[in-house]
Amino acid sequence: MSSWNNPAASGENYMPTTNPYGNFTIVDIVPKEILHMVDPHWYQYPPMNPLWYSMIMLWMIVMGTLSLVGNFVAIWVFMNTKSLRTPANLLVVNLALSDFMMMFTMFPPMIATCYWRTWVLGALFCEIYGFFGSFFGCISIWTMVLITLDRYNVIVKGVAAEPLTSKGATMRILFVWIITTAWCLPPFFGWNRYIPEGNMTACGTDYLTETQLSRSYLYVYSVWVYFLPLFITIYCYYFIVSAVAAHEKGMRDQAKKMGIKSLRNEESQKTSAECRLAKIAMTTVALWFIAWTPYLVTNWMGMFAKAMLSPTMTIWGSVFAKANAVYNPIVYAISHPKYRAALEKKLPCLACSTEKDDSASDTSSATTTAAAEKTETA
C-alpha cells in the first residue's frame, strides 16, 4: 500500500473496506461517508495506475483553462458587439454559457479528486456534481439542436421561412432551461440517482442498478438527450444538403445554357454563404456527438454488459464530454467572419490571422457576413 503512495489512504476517514473478493480494491480508499453510494460491481477492481490520475488532472487543467477563457471571450465579444447581437446569435451565446458553466462547475472538483485519487468532496456534492454534468450537457445539446433548426428554416424554407426574432430565440432558450431542469431533478427523488463512477473521481447517473425503475430513467434519458437530437440533426442536414445541392445544380445548368463558366450573382453568393454557416453549425453538432457518445456507451454497457466495464473505461466519458466545452469557441473563432472581425478589433492578441490580400477570401467573408445579417435580423 505504501508503494502506491496515495495521499488519501493515510486519512482517518479512509478505512479499508470489507469486500467479497478479499483484495485491495479501488473502493478501499473511498471515504466511508460515501460508501453507501458505491455499486458493489467496483469492489472487484484494483486501484487504477497512478499515472491515469496524473494524466486526467493535466488534461482537465489544460481543457478547463481553454474552455473557461474561450467561452468567456465568446460571450463577451458577442454581447459587446452590436452587429453580433442578433436573434440567431442569442443561441450561440446560450451555447457558450452552458459550456462555460459546465467546465466552471466540474473541472475544479475533478482536479481535487484526481489529486486525492478518489472522491473526497462528500455525498451531497457528488449528487450535485452529477446533476451539473447532466444539466449543462442537456442544455448544450438542445441549444445545438435549436441552431440546427434555425439553419434548416433559413436554407430549406428560404424566403417562405418565418425569420427568427429576439423574442422567439429567448422563448426557445427559456424552454430548454426549464425542460432540462425538470428532467435532471428526478434522480434526487428516487428515479435513478447520481453516484460515483468507476474511476471514483467523478459522479454521474447510476447505470449499474438493475431495477426497472432505475433503468427506465436511462432509457428515456438516452432518447431525450442522444437519439432524438441525433435524429433531428440528421433529418435537418439531409434536407439542407439536398437543398444546397439542388440549387448548385440549377446554377450550373443555367450557366451552361448561357455559355458562361458560372453565375456570380448576389443570390449564388448568399447561398454559398448560407452553406458555410450551415457547415459551422454541423461541425459543432458533430463534435458534440463525438464528445458524448462515450457516455452513452458507458451507460448501456453498465446496463447490459457490465462485466466488461472497468474503472479505466469510465474515464473516457468524462474526458470526451468535458473536451466538448472547448470546441465551440474554437470553431466560431475560426469560421465565423463577423466574430473573427470583432475579436480582432477587441482582443487582437487572440484573433485568428486572415489573408487580407486574398480577394477570394475577402469576398467569401463579406458574403457570409451579408447572409448572416439577412438571416439573423429580427
Buried (B, 14 or more C-beta within 10 A) or exposed (E): EEEEEBEBBEEEEBBEBEBEEEEBBBBBBBBEEBBEBBBEBBBBBEBBEEEBBEBBBEBBBEBBEBBBBBBBBBBBBBEEBEBBBBBBBBBBBBBBBBBBBBBBBBBEBBBEBBBBBBBBBEBEBBBBBBBBBBBBBBBBBBBBBBBBBBBBBBBBEEEEBEBBEBEBBEEBBEEBBEBBEEBBEBBBEEEBBBBBBBBBBBBBBBBBBEEEEBBEBBEBBBEBBBEBBBEBBEEBBEEBBEBBEEBBEEBEEEBEEEEEEEBEEEEBBBBBBBBBBBBBBBBBBBBBBEBBBBBBBBBBBBBEEBEEBBBBBBBBBBBBBBBBBBBBBBBBBEBBBBBBBBBBEBEEEBBEEBEEEEEEEBEBBEBBBBBBEEBBEE
